[in-house]
Amino acid sequence: MKGIDDILNIYGALIEKRTEEFLRQRTKEADSYHGFISEVYRNLREYVMRSGKRLASCSTLLVYKGYTDKIDNSILKACVGIELYRHSILIHDDLVDRDDFRRGGKAFHKIFDNISRRFGESTAILSGNILYSLALDAILESNFDRDLVYEAINLINKDYGNVNESQILDILFEYKEIDSEEWYKMASKRASSLFKATMLTGAILANAPQEEKDLLIECSSHIGYSFDIQDDIIGTFGTEEEYGRPIGGDVVLGKKSLHVVYALENSPENESKELRRILKKENPTEDEINEAIEIMRKYGMERAKERSREHARKAINLIKKTQMSEETKN
């Protein structure tokens, strides 16, 4: 039996091939408009095609296959749309979070900053919008029933609003103290909303019954929480060599990830006071960043990890209740 990594590699390769073909065609079309726009498209293609797990689009494909027991050209075209949609969000995320690198290469707002910083950042915003437009194009070009396509696009469009709302709160929380309840409120429209959109798209296009969609909605919420908690832990404690992210970037921004919330709640007064000071500081030193990370490690990391595991267990139990194929559920 194949493990999840094997399945993601196989499905990811199928989606990557179609995504590459789609973006090459759109780059050719851009050529006829203006040479520089064609260059933007070439860089978009390079950005999207960088090595990654393709979790969003693979979740769509997994759910669709789970209900139909097939992988066809139509669902692969829809998965291209999901992959482009995911990257439209990532381009904007990197700019908002001041991340200069993504998957071993430049963040998109750094690609054209040799012209000027303003130009690089403006081009990134507009290029993210272009990817969103291309995402909808790809889904519209799939050969599913028009009503199913409309339902899927309506879902994705709502998720796009949700993700942007959660991003506003994520930035706001850099400037205020929050509790775990407020973190979960923000996170309910972050990865949880994204996985709801990607998994339900697979179910919608497979014409799954409403009872199944309801199970997937609840399941995707737990998957999203688990993903966000773990991703934030990596953002703080992961090494740059392993994950391609500079160490301490979230500390510099004063991010209020769940493990930060727990650390502030559970650490002794002197250490919680010091952590607050560092998180509020404009440019903390390397020593201060390391000190903050150590406080989070002692008082917040393990509790956050357990919450992530708890959400993962709940998601697995909900998946088992669906009518998807046993191969998919296992």
C-alpha positions in Angstrom: 0.0 0.0 0.0 1.3 3.4 -1.0 2.0 6.0 1.8 0.6 9.5 1.7 4.0 10.9 0.5 4.0 8.4 -2.4 0.4 9.4 -3.3 1.2 13.1 -3.1 4.2 12.6 -5.4 2.2 10.7 -8.0 -0.8 13.0 -8.0 1.4 16.1 -7.7 3.4 15.0 -10.8 0.1 14.7 -12.8 -1.0 18.1 -11.7 2.4 19.7 -12.3 2.4 18.4 -15.9 -1.0 20.0 -16.7 -0.1 23.2 -14.9 3.2 23.5 -16.8 1.3 23.0 -20.1 -1.4 25.5 -19.1 1.1 28.2 -18.1 3.2 27.7 -21.2 0.2 28.3 -23.4 -0.8 31.5 -21.5 2.8 32.7 -21.7 2.6 32.4 -25.5 -0.6 34.3 -25.5 1.0 37.1 -23.4 3.8 37.3 -26.0 1.4 38.7 -28.5 0.5 41.5 -26.1 3.9 42.8 -24.8 7.3 41.3 -24.2 7.5 42.3 -20.6 4.1 40.8 -19.8 5.4 37.6 -21.3 8.4 37.8 -19.0 6.0 38.2 -16.0 4.2 35.0 -17.1 7.5 33.2 -17.5 8.4 34.1 -13.9 4.9 33.1 -12.7 5.5 29.7 -14.3 8.8 29.3 -12.6 7.3 30.4 -9.3 4.4 28.0 -9.5 6.5 25.1 -10.7 9.0 25.2 -7.8 9.2 22.0 -5.9 6.3 21.5 -3.4 3.8 19.1 -2.0 0.8 20.5 -4.0 -1.4 19.8 -0.9 -4.3 22.0 -2.0 -4.7 20.6 -5.5 -3.9 17.0 -4.4 -6.7 17.2 -1.8 -9.1 18.1 -4.6 -7.9 15.2 -6.7 -8.0 12.8 -3.7 -11.6 13.6 -2.8 -12.7 13.4 -6.5 -11.1 10.0 -6.9 -12.4 8.9 -3.6 -16.0 9.3 -4.9 -15.6 8.5 -8.6 -12.7 6.0 -8.5 -11.1 7.7 -11.5 -8.7 10.4 -12.6 -9.7 12.1 -15.8 -8.7 15.1 -17.9 -11.5 17.3 -16.5 -10.5 16.9 -12.8 -6.8 17.5 -13.7 -7.7 20.7 -15.4 -9.7 21.8 -12.3 -6.7 20.9 -10.2 -4.6 23.2 -12.3 -7.0 26.0 -11.2 -6.7 25.0 -7.6 -2.9 25.1 -7.8 -2.9 28.5 -9.4 -5.4 29.8 -6.8 -3.1 28.6 -4.0 -0.1 30.4 -5.5 -2.1 33.6 -6.0 -2.5 33.6 -2.2 1.2 32.7 -1.6 2.4 35.7 -3.7 0.4 38.1 -1.6 1.3 36.3 1.7 5.0 36.6 1.0 4.7 40.4 0.4 2.5 41.0 3.4 4.8 38.9 5.7 8.0 40.4 4.2 9.3 37.0 3.3 12.0 37.3 0.6 12.2 33.6 -0.3 9.8 30.9 -1.3 10.8 27.3 -1.9 14.4 27.9 -2.5 13.9 30.9 -4.8 13.0 34.6 -4.6 9.6 35.6 -3.4 7.7 37.1 -6.3 7.9 40.7 -5.0 11.7 40.3 -5.1 12.0 39.1 -8.7 11.5 42.6 -10.2 12.8 44.8 -7.4 16.0 45.4 -9.4 13.8 48.0 -11.3 12.6 49.4 -8.0 11.2 48.1 -4.7 7.8 49.8 -5.5 7.8 48.2 -8.9 8.6 44.7 -7.5 5.9 44.9 -4.9 3.3 46.4 -7.2 4.0 43.7 -9.8 3.6 41.0 -7.2 0.2 42.3 -6.2 -1.0 42.4 -9.8 0.6 39.1 -10.7 -1.2 37.4 -7.8 -4.4 38.8 -9.2 -3.5 37.4 -12.6 -3.0 34.0 -11.1 -6.4 34.2 -9.5 -7.9 35.0 -12.9 -6.0 32.1 -14.5 -7.2 29.8 -11.8 -10.8 30.5 -12.6 -10.1 30.2 -16.3 -8.7 26.7 -15.8 -11.7 25.6 -13.8 -14.1 27.1 -16.4 -12.2 25.2 -19.1 -12.8 21.8 -17.4 -15.5 19.7 -19.0 -17.8 19.3 -16.0 -21.5 20.2 -15.9 -21.9 24.0 -15.9 -23.9 24.0 -12.7 -21.1 22.0 -10.9 -18.5 24.4 -12.2 -20.5 27.4 -11.0 -20.9 25.9 -7.6 -17.1 25.2 -7.3 -16.1 28.7 -8.5 -18.6 30.3 -6.1 -17.0 28.3 -3.3 -13.5 29.4 -4.3 -14.5 33.0 -4.6 -16.0 33.0 -1.1 -12.8 31.4 0.2 -10.7 34.1 -1.4 -12.6 36.7 0.6 -12.2 34.5 3.8 -8.4 34.2 3.3 -8.0 37.9 2.8 -10.1 38.7 5.9 -8.0 36.3 8.0 -4.8 37.8 6.7 -6.0 41.3 7.9 -6.5 39.8 11.4 -3.2 38.0 11.3 -1.5 41.4 10.7 -3.6 43.1 13.3 -2.6 40.6 15.9 1.1 41.6 15.5 0.1 44.8 17.3 -2.1 43.4 20.0 -2.3 40.5 22.5 -4.8 37.8 21.8 -6.1 34.6 23.5 -6.5 31.2 21.9 -10.2 31.8 21.2 -9.3 34.9 19.1 -6.6 32.9 17.3 -9.1 30.2 16.4 -11.5 32.8 15.1 -8.8 34.2 12.8 -7.7 30.7 11.8 -11.2 29.6 10.9 -10.8 31.6 7.7 -7.2 30.7 6.9 -6.1 27.2 6.0 -9.4 25.7 7.3 -11.2 27.8 4.7 -8.7 26.9 2.0 -9.0 23.2 2.6 -12.8 23.5 2.7 -12.6 25.0 -0.7 -10.2 22.5 -2.2 -11.7 19.4 -0.7 -15.3 20.5 -1.4 -14.3 21.3 -5.0 -13.4 17.7 -5.4 -16.7 16.6 -3.9 -18.8 19.0 -5.9 -17.2 18.0 -9.2 -17.8 14.3 -8.2 -21.4 15.2 -7.6 -21.2 13.8 -4.0 -24.3 14.1 -1.8 -24.8 16.9 0.7 -24.3 14.6 3.7 -20.8 13.8 2.4 -20.0 17.5 1.8 -21.1 18.2 5.4 -18.6 15.7 6.7 -15.9 17.2 4.5 -16.6 20.7 5.8 -16.1 19.6 9.4 -13.0 17.5 8.4 -11.4 20.3 6.4 -11.7 22.6 9.4 -9.6 20.3 11.6 -7.1 19.7 8.7 -6.7 23.4 8.4 -6.2 24.1 12.1 -3.7 21.2 12.3 -1.8 22.6 9.2 -1.7 26.2 10.4 -0.5 25.2 13.9 2.3 23.0 12.4 3.2 25.5 9.7 3.6 28.3 12.3 5.7 26.0 14.5 8.0 25.4 11.5 8.1 29.1 10.8 9.5 29.7 14.3 11.5 26.5 15.1 12.4 25.1 11.6 15.9 25.5 10.2 16.5 27.6 7.1 18.4 24.7 5.4 15.5 22.3 5.9 12.5 24.6 5.1 14.0 27.5 3.1 12.8 30.1 5.6 15.0 32.5 7.5 15.1 31.7 11.2 13.0 34.0 13.4 11.1 35.8 10.7 7.8 35.4 12.6 9.5 36.8 15.8 10.6 39.9 13.9 7.1 40.5 12.7 5.6 39.9 16.2 3.3 37.1 14.9 0.8 35.7 17.4 0.9 32.1 16.4 -0.9 29.6 18.7 2.4 28.5 20.3 3.1 32.2 21.0 -0.3 32.6 22.7 0.3 29.6 24.8 3.9 30.7 25.7 2.6 34.1 26.9 -0.2 32.5 28.9 2.0 29.8 30.6 5.4 31.3 31.1 6.5 32.9 34.4 5.9 36.6 34.6 9.5 37.7 34.0 9.8 35.5 30.9 6.4 36.5 29.5 7.3 40.1 30.0 10.5 39.6 28.1 8.8 37.8 25.3 6.3 40.6 25.0 9.1 43.1 24.8 10.9 41.3 22.1 7.8 40.7 20.0 7.0 44.5 20.2 10.6 45.5 19.2 11.0 46.8 15.7 14.3 45.1 15.0 15.2 42.5 17.6 18.8 41.3 17.7 19.8 37.7 16.9 20.2 37.0 20.6 16.8 38.4 21.4 15.2 36.3 18.6 16.9 33.2 20.0 15.7 34.1 23.5 12.1 34.5 22.3 12.3 31.2 20.5 13.6 29.5 23.6 10.7 30.9 25.7 8.2 29.7 23.1 9.9 26.3 23.0 9.6 25.9 26.8 6.1 27.1 27.4 4.2 27.0 24.1 5.5 24.5 21.5 4.5 21.2 23.0 1.0 22.3 23.9 0.5 23.7 20.3 1.8 20.4 18.8 -0.7 18.4 20.9 -3.5 20.7 19.6 -2.3 20.0 16.1 -2.3 16.3 16.7 -5.7 16.5 18.2 -7.1 18.2 15.1 -5.4 15.6 12.9 -7.0 12.8 14.8 -10.4 14.3 14.5 -9.9 14.8 10.8 -9.0 11.2 10.3 -12.0 10.0 12.2 -14.3 12.1 10.0 -12.7 10.9 6.8 -13.4 7.3 7.9 -17.1 8.2 8.2 -17.4 9.3 4.5 -18.4 7.1 1.6 -15.1 7.6 -0.2 -13.2 4.5 -1.4 -11.3 2.6 1.3 -8.1 3.3 -0.7 -8.6 7.0 -0.3 -9.6 6.8 3.3 -6.6 4.7 4.2 
